[in-house]
Amino acid sequence: MRGDTVNTKLLGMNKVISDDSAIRALKRMDEASAIAWLQTHLQSCYEPLLSTPWILDVDVTVKPLYGHQEGAKVGYNPHKPGRPSHTYHSYIMANTRLVLEVEVLYPTLIREAVPG
């Protein structure tokens, strides 16, 4: 939003706070309250669009991890086999640039059945 002059004018905004200010304000909120507040505002953005047909884009991204990060497990990782990773599942309303949800999943090791 900071570099977007078109949408800020359409929304009637004359100033956009910095990322740091937004992060500091959210850190002061109780986690459950912050999530509820964000979900309510996100829903108010996409709810008017639900009266028309739309497409849900689902994107799965495997992110290799380095070091000892929480939830890092060895699983399916096509670019760095044998490395621990997280898997991000992103749900996006097509052609609107609206991200509805992102889930971080910790992979499970997939083993093929060996006949024997």
N, C-alpha and C positions, 0 to 999 in steps of 0.2 A: 504493500500500500504506500510505503514512503516515496517510491519513485513513480507511482502511478498517478498522473495528473488528471486523467480522464475520469476514472471511477471516483476519485475523491471529490471532484466537482459535481458529478452526478448525485453523490450522496450528501452534498451540501457541507462538506468538510473543508475547513480552512487550515487545519493543523492535524498532524498525525504524531502520536507519541512514539518515542524510540522503543526498540525491542527491549532494551535494558529496563526501561520504566515499566513496561508491561510485565516482564518477568518478575521484577521486584514486587509489583502489586499482586500477582498471582501467588507468589511464595508466601505472602502474608495471609492468604486465605486458607481456611481449612480445606483439606484435599477433597472431601466429599462435597462441600459447598462449591468449590471451584469447578469440579466436574459437572455438577448440576447446572451451574451458571453457564458454562461453555456449551453444554448440550442444548440448553434452552435457546441460546442465541444462534447456535448452528441450525437448529430446527426452524427458527423463524426465518432464516435465510433460504432454506430449500423447500419449506412447506408450500409456498405458492406454486412452485414448479411441479408438485405432485399431481396437479389436476390435468397435466398434459403427459402424453407418453414420453418416456425417457429410457435411456440405456444405462445399466450399471456395468462399469468396467471394473474388473477385478485383476489386480496385478500382484504377482508374487515375486519378491526379491530376496535372494539369499545373500546375506552380508557376512563375509568371513570376519572372524574376531581374532584379535591378537592379545596376548597376555592372559590374565585371569579375570575375565568379566563374568558377571552374574548370569547364570543360565547357559553358559557356553558348553555345548555338547557337540561331539562329532556326529554328523548326520549327512544327509544329501547335500553335497556342495560341488556343483559341476566345474567350477573354476579352480578351486583349491581342494581337491579330494583329500580327506583325512584331517582337514582343519576344522576346529570348532566354528559354529556359526549360529546366527539367529535368522529366522525367516520372517519377513514383513509381508503381511497380506493387506493390501490397500484397496479400499472400496471407493470408487470415484464416480460421480455423476458425469457421464460423457458430455463433452462439449461445453461444460460449465466451469471447469477447473475447480469444482467443489469436491473436497475430500470428505466423505461421510464418516469413514472410520479407518483406523489402521490398527491391526492386531500384530503384536510381536509374539511369535511362536518359537518355542525352543524345540529344535528338531529331535526326533527319536531315531535311533540307529535302525536302519532298515537292513535286515539280514535275509538273504535268499535261502530258501530251503535247500539243503544239500541232500541228494538222494543217498541212502546208505543203509 
